Amino acid sequence: MDVLDAIRARKSVRKYLSKAVEEEKLRAVLEAGRLAPSASNRQEWRFIIVRDGETRRRLAEAANNQAFVGEAPIVIVACAETDGHVMQCGQACYPIDVAIALDHLTLAAVELGLGTCWIGAFDESRVKQILSVPAEVRVVALMPLGYPSDSSVAKKKRLPFDEIVKYERW
Ligand SMILES: Cc1cc2nc3c(=O)[nH]c(=O)nc-3n(C[C@H](O)[C@H](O)[C@H](O)COP(=O)(O)O)c2cc1C
């Protein structure tokens, strides 16, 4: 599968099989995140791999009770061990860098027949408490990972090209 095919095939998966994810596949997905670019190569991302069923259930509760989050065999909790560095352009590095790593990871997952869903609706302090995350570390996203129960290709709802691309000036 080439990168463009993986981009086209990726979709948010909200139903998972209970089938376990092989260790080497998990490793390959995380490796794709590890190789992502980051501002000044800071690599502030840290990933907590949660397999324990009860912990996944509690994470799902902390994620607005989105039950499917806990139904995937793995939840990747994407954190940033950050000094809060802000780039000259005014943007904080860590949410951007973690997002790039997660995007690498989601595309690698597609290649391996796995599904993911970015979860941004969660209570950070509850997640930190559940996983004993140190106070200074930020939790950027939760990401269930598992085999999708439905392998159909979803039609993407996206703005038309001409609405989002401008040439030469705004
Ligand atoms: C930053 C971010 C936060 C999101 N948070 C959630 C979430 O909490 N729950 C959920 O079910 N989907 C969440 N999504 C998934 C989006 O709804 C989904 O990506 C979007 O509708 C496009 O659909 P697709 O991913 O299938 O292409 C999130 C996506 C992003 C990028």
The ligand as an SDF file (V2000), in Angstrom:
LIG
                    3D

 31 33  0  0  0  0  0  0  0  0999 V2000
   -8.4240   16.5220   16.9660 C   0  0  0  0  0  0  0  0  0  0  0  0
   -9.5000   15.4820   16.7250 C   0  0  0  0  0  0  0  0  0  0  0  0
  -10.3620   15.1550   17.7660 C   0  0  0  0  0  0  0  0  0  0  0  0
  -11.3390   14.1550   17.5680 C   0  0  0  0  0  0  0  0  0  0  0  0
  -12.1000   13.7390   18.6350 N   0  0  0  0  0  0  0  0  0  0  0  0
  -12.9900   12.7190   18.4480 C   0  0  0  0  0  0  0  0  0  0  0  0
  -13.7070   12.1910   19.5500 C   0  0  0  0  0  0  0  0  0  0  0  0
  -13.5500   12.5750   20.7090 O   0  0  0  0  0  0  0  0  0  0  0  0
  -14.5910   11.1760   19.3000 N   0  0  0  0  0  0  0  0  0  0  0  0
  -14.7790   10.6550   18.0470 C   0  0  0  0  0  0  0  0  0  0  0  0
  -15.5790    9.7200   17.9070 O   0  0  0  0  0  0  0  0  0  0  0  0
  -14.0900   11.1310   16.9830 N   0  0  0  0  0  0  0  0  0  0  0  0
  -13.1910   12.1400   17.1500 C   0  0  0  0  0  0  0  0  0  0  0  0
  -12.4610   12.6000   16.0920 N   0  0  0  0  0  0  0  0  0  0  0  0
  -12.6510   11.9930   14.7520 C   0  0  0  0  0  0  0  0  0  0  0  0
  -13.3260   12.9720   13.7680 C   0  0  0  0  0  0  0  0  0  0  0  0
  -14.6970   13.0620   14.0710 O   0  0  0  0  0  0  0  0  0  0  0  0
  -13.0930   12.4390   12.3400 C   0  0  0  0  0  0  0  0  0  0  0  0
  -11.7060   12.4320   12.0670 O   0  0  0  0  0  0  0  0  0  0  0  0
  -13.7860   13.3040   11.2900 C   0  0  0  0  0  0  0  0  0  0  0  0
  -15.1820   13.2580   11.4330 O   0  0  0  0  0  0  0  0  0  0  0  0
  -13.4590   12.8260    9.8690 C   0  0  0  0  0  0  0  0  0  0  0  0
  -13.7950   11.4660    9.6950 O   0  0  0  0  0  0  0  0  0  0  0  0
  -12.7110   10.3580    9.3110 P   0  0  0  0  0  0  0  0  0  0  0  0
  -11.6530   10.3670   10.3820 O   0  0  0  0  0  0  0  0  0  0  0  0
  -13.4670    9.0610    9.2800 O   0  0  0  0  0  0  0  0  0  0  0  0
  -12.1350   10.7240    7.9840 O   0  0  0  0  0  0  0  0  0  0  0  0
  -11.4760   13.5600   16.2820 C   0  0  0  0  0  0  0  0  0  0  0  0
  -10.6070   13.8940   15.2550 C   0  0  0  0  0  0  0  0  0  0  0  0
   -9.6020   14.8260   15.4860 C   0  0  0  0  0  0  0  0  0  0  0  0
   -8.6250   15.1050   14.3690 C   0  0  0  0  0  0  0  0  0  0  0  0
  1  2  1  0
  2  3  1  0
  2 30  2  0
  3  4  2  0
  4  5  1  0
  4 28  1  0
  5  6  2  0
  6  7  1  0
  6 13  1  0
  7  8  2  0
  7  9  1  0
  9 10  1  0
 10 11  2  0
 10 12  1  0
 12 13  2  0
 13 14  1  0
 14 15  1  0
 14 28  1  0
 15 16  1  0
 16 17  1  0
 16 18  1  0
 18 19  1  0
 18 20  1  0
 20 21  1  0
 20 22  1  0
 22 23  1  0
 23 24  1  0
 24 25  2  0
 24 26  1  0
 24 27  1  0
 28 29  2  0
 29 30  1  0
 30 31  1  0
M  END
$$$$
